[in-house]
């Protein structure tokens, strides 16, 4: 969440940032936080005065008793007792104000960096790089060469999955419901190959592999900003008050909740493979067909904890890492800088990676790489102690998908189909154990 220091010292910049994110009632929300904070500080000031007065009177009691002034001592004791009751009331008022202010802050999103473009929705995002151009189906573009397959042979991945017995969507409906596919044979092996490939690439880039729980408590959800769950996208086990994770970002980042790190240990670089669960409430139509939008899916996440001075460099390194994966998979891709209105609640800046679907003739998002500045760290109380300083400061947190599997699998199947089957990219063949699906 936003810090009070930022809100109070740079109020207008915060309001402008929230408006850039199209947060309704930005000025009113910030004014409400400041009013609650004022009430809390006034209660604190009164409490401090009462405690000082109570301490002074308590010291007088002993002196009065020594002088034999029992009546005056009893009056002083009564005054101290009264002051203590008033102090309890002020402590309650202060705690209530603090609780209310925390709730208010949790409802306010992060503010975007200056370089985040203006805009309200996905169509306002800015393409910063692409290795795909308009071509006749045979041109080499960047590191990607389109396959010389006639248009009639370009099948969507759900038809290819059925043709080659890779994924059974109907069986998933029988076992669980729509959005829970069953991977079979080479389809299952392709999934496992991608997971191992992505993990090996992350480890080679200096990330420490973590195997976290896929179920978290409410405190973890609040720590990274998934809770309060305004869109109702998290699966909730109500009896135990546990949540199925929507991304490994949640458990991995929460490793550092209530932790003070040493500056020399930063940046911390973790990666994790997990199953992820999202209700995807309100999703319907052609955009959810096949692997396009699932309720359960596999994903490798990279997470960094860093200093404010180095976090932008970390962000660039993460972007380069994800781009390198797509290059090795020989996929057509583009990178978008998200506009203010299309950013997540918690991010300060975010880049999306999309791969092109040859059969569907559209772009599929496969990764978001975000810098959250101090927003998550303030919720988590994730801090570091700068060298030569005793006072801890808030860290910056960052994460990104490296990568999410479903749409990568869709793009691999659709973009690599040939007359003889589906070609496996060279970088993936040591992991699959086969070079063709036929």
CORNORCOR-V417189 format. One line per field, one symbol per residue. phi: phi as a letter, one per 20 degrees, with the letter a starting at -180 (. if undefined). A space follows every 50 residues. Layout:
# CORNORCOR-V417189
phi->???
This chain:
# CORNORCOR-V417189
phi->.fefgfffecgfffffffffelefmfffffffffffffffffffffffff ffffffffffggffffemefffffffffffffffffffffffffffffff ffffffedffefffffffqdbgfefdfeabdccfbencfecleddfefdf gfeeefffffffgdldbdfffffffcrfncfdeclfffffgfffgfffff ffffeneefcdefdccefgfffgdnfdfefemeefdefgeldcffeafgf ffffgdflcdeegfedfecccbebfccbflfneanffdfmefbdecbebd ddccdbegfdffffffffffffffffffeldfbbdceffgfdffgeeebb dddcdeeffelbedfcacdcddleffffffleccdffnceefcffddbba ebcefgfffgffffedfcfdpdfeggfegfeenbdbdb
